[in-house]
Amino acid sequence: MTIMSVMGKHAVEGKAELVERIVPVPPEILAKFRAYERDSRCLYSRREELRDRYPDQWVAVHDGHVYHASSVDDLIQVLRRAGLESGTIPREFLPREPLLVTL
């Protein structure tokens, strides 16, 4: 479960601008952070569709493309084969039935 699962789309939304105001951030890092925000919003907004299409799988979204696999290790390999840095791409396990989290 990711922070997106618990907090929803507001978990990362607008954080790039906040970080930029607090500390100087190199443009290439800021661009990656903004891409992560964009991809996280996409993953969140498509969660139900993706859960229906890829139940009980790990799913990642990058530049509008969806990657999926049955385990997180397999997903990382899929991302690497696509030439992507797995650590900079939002990913989430999408259980067939939504998880109930009690705090």
N, C-alpha and C positions, 0 to 999 in steps of 0.2 A: 504494500500500500504506500502511496506517495503522499506528500503534503497536499497535492492537488486533490486527492481523494477526500481528505479530511476537511480542507478549508475551501475547496471549490476554486473557481477561476480567479478569485481575488488573491490567491496565495502568491502569485508572482507578478500580477498585473501592476504596472507602473513602478516596479522596483528599480528598473534601469535609471529612470530619472532621479529617483531618490538617492541611489548610490552615486550618481554623477554629481549631485549637489553636495554630497558629504566629502568625497575624496576625488582627486583627479584620476580619471580612468583613461587609459590609452584607447584610441578609437577602435582598434581591432577587437579589444576585449568588450567594449561597450556594444559593438555590432553583434558579437556572439551572445551577449546577454539579452539583447533585444530579440534576436532570432529565437532564443530559448523561450522568452515570454510569448512570442507569436506562436511557436509550436505548442506550448503548453495550453494556450487558449484554444487552439485547434483541437488538441486532444480532449480537452474538457468539453468543448461544444459538441464533439462527435462521439462522446463516450457511449451513449446508448446504442447508436448505430454500430460502433466498433464492437461492443459487447455482444450484440446479436450476430455479427459476422465472424468474430473470433472469440467465442466463449472459452473461458478458462485458459487463455493465452496471454503472454506478455506482448504488449503493443507499444510501438514507438512511432512518433510523427516527426518528420523533418521536411521542411519546405513543401508541405502538403502531401507528401508521400507517406504511406503507412507501411510499416515493417512489423512482422509478427513472428512469434515462435512459441513453442510449448514451455520453454524454460528461459530464465533470464540469461543464462550462459549461452544458450543457442541464439537468443536475440542479439547479444553482443557480437557473436560471430557473424550474424546476418548483416549487422551494421558495418562491421569491419570489412566484410567482403564488398559492401557497397562503397567503401572508401570513406566512411564517416567515423568521426570520433565519438564513440559511444557515450562518453562522459558528458558530452555537451548537448545531448538529445533527451527530451523528456520521454520517460517510459513508464508504463503502469501495467500491473496485472489486472485483467478484467474477468472477475469471476462470473460464472454463468448466472448466479444469483447475487445481487448486491449484498455486500457485507454490512452487518449492523454493528456499529462501533459504540460502545458505552464507555463514557469517560467518568 
